[in-house]
Amino acid sequence: MSSDTLWDLDSHSIGKHLVLDRYIKGWFPILSRVTRSKNLLVIDGFSGPGEYSNGYSGSPVILLDALLEHCDGYLKDVNTTFVFIEKDEARLTHLQELVSKKYEMLPTSITLKFINSSFKESIKDLFLIIKHRQKDQSPSFTLIDPFGIKDTPMHLIDAILQNDKAEVYISWMYEFINRFKGTSEFKPHLNGLFGSEAWIDCLDISDKNERREFLTGLYKNSLKKSNPEHQVVHFELMKGKRHVYSIFFVSKSSAGTNLMKEAIWKHVPEGDFRYQGDIGLELNIAVPDYSPLIDSIVNEFKGRWVTSKDIQWFVASDKTQYHKAQVKKYALKVLEEQGRIKVDPAYNRSRRYTYPDAMRLNITH
Ligand SMILES: C[S@@+](CC[C@H](N)C(=O)[O-])C[C@H]1O[C@@H](n2cnc3c(N)ncnc32)[C@H](O)[C@@H]1O
């Protein structure tokens, strides 16, 4: 094994794995229960060797372990195909050996494919699978976790997302973009990454935070451009003051979007990295600020009769940084305490400060 087949997982990369693990453990049961799909497809587009030299599991193991947790239950009758793509032959071989040792007897419902090629070149194989899955509307989850920016053009991501139930989880190493933005050699790659030349405007922005906001905002818009139904959740992993990763998750489902936000909120880190959402929402503080949640609910619904469920699904979508389970306790109860909620008198609610899904309410300013 060459010395760079394995490497140490950095502390700030752990957040990327924690959120992935939490999300995917929720994704498998939700998809099989809600969509009743008989086939699931999981693509790890930059799989790596499956483990790190400092003992952490790599993404292929995180994905497989999550599925195995549910294999005897919800997923008993569901066929799942995992596609692991890795350009480096030694890393892929390491992964194959690791998987065959670690999972000696995988259930027959699981199919593993290992592709030793670049993500971009595997496109034809992927499209065959994804197109086939489009016919039966099978869900897919694609992890796109490259070292650089050369091999993840927007047109490829758009193509994957053509399937109505496709989701992607993309990590960006911001340093690559920031470092190479002024280098002519990188121009075609940045054009590919964003799907246009619009990133060039960042060269006129001298403030580094403003530049980062511009580029992440542009990337979010590019992910939405091919289909306005795409919901995009974005968060950032910082190491101290240094911005290391931007993570983008795309789904057409508010349930998926909600689950991803729940996973992010769950893993408020205590270490030297932190999550920061689009609106500067910092999660590693003792008492999170719920006033933006209240404000967005008031702005969206003030003066009209809506059900508690309508409000929860609005919050679940990518229009807020919060998730459904926070609505009743941190928004509706507060609004009712402030006397800003009228409850439908026809609804016989058993207790104050409870908001059953079907109950209608009207929020004042
Ligand atoms: C950031 S690491 C992936 C880590 C892995 N996803 C995990 O979380 O454990 C990126 C991996 O992509 C591989 N790689 C680099 N360029 C690639 C390409 N164009 N296509 C597929 N794999 C590539 C590298 O060899 C490396 O193992």
The ligand as a MOL file (V3000), in Angstrom:
LIG
                    3D

  0  0  0     0  0            999 V3000
M  V30 BEGIN CTAB
M  V30 COUNTS 27 29 0 0 0
M  V30 BEGIN ATOM
M  V30 1 C -12.1320 13.9900 -0.1670 0
M  V30 2 S -11.6380 12.3950 -0.6540 0 CHG=1
M  V30 3 C -13.1130 11.4600 -0.4160 0
M  V30 4 C -13.3430 11.0430 0.9620 0
M  V30 5 C -14.5230 10.1410 1.1560 0
M  V30 6 N -15.7040 10.6060 0.4310 0
M  V30 7 C -14.8430 10.0550 2.6130 0
M  V30 8 O -15.6750 10.8760 3.0780 0
M  V30 9 O -14.2960 9.2260 3.3200 0 CHG=-1
M  V30 10 C -11.6140 12.4730 -2.3860 0
M  V30 11 C -11.2990 11.1440 -3.0590 0
M  V30 12 O -11.6010 11.2910 -4.4410 0
M  V30 13 C -10.5990 10.6450 -5.2070 0
M  V30 14 N -10.5940 11.3210 -6.5200 0
M  V30 15 C -9.8810 12.4050 -6.9100 0
M  V30 16 N -10.2630 12.8010 -8.1250 0
M  V30 17 C -11.2600 11.9710 -8.4950 0
M  V30 18 C -12.0950 11.9060 -9.6330 0
M  V30 19 N -11.9400 12.7740 -10.6080 0
M  V30 20 N -13.0650 10.9610 -9.6980 0
M  V30 21 C -13.2210 10.0670 -8.6710 0
M  V30 22 N -12.4340 10.0750 -7.5700 0
M  V30 23 C -11.4730 11.0220 -7.4890 0
M  V30 24 C -9.3290 10.8130 -4.4210 0
M  V30 25 O -8.4110 9.7930 -4.7500 0
M  V30 26 C -9.8520 10.7050 -2.9840 0
M  V30 27 O -9.7630 9.3870 -2.5380 0
M  V30 END ATOM
M  V30 BEGIN BOND
M  V30 1 1 1 2
M  V30 2 1 2 3
M  V30 3 1 2 10
M  V30 4 1 3 4
M  V30 5 1 4 5
M  V30 6 1 5 6
M  V30 7 1 5 7
M  V30 8 2 7 8
M  V30 9 1 7 9
M  V30 10 1 10 11
M  V30 11 1 11 12
M  V30 12 1 11 26
M  V30 13 1 12 13
M  V30 14 1 13 14
M  V30 15 1 13 24
M  V30 16 1 14 15
M  V30 17 1 14 23
M  V30 18 2 15 16
M  V30 19 1 16 17
M  V30 20 1 17 18
M  V30 21 2 17 23
M  V30 22 1 18 19
M  V30 23 2 18 20
M  V30 24 1 20 21
M  V30 25 2 21 22
M  V30 26 1 22 23
M  V30 27 1 24 25
M  V30 28 1 24 26
M  V30 29 1 26 27
M  V30 END BOND
M  V30 END CTAB
M  END
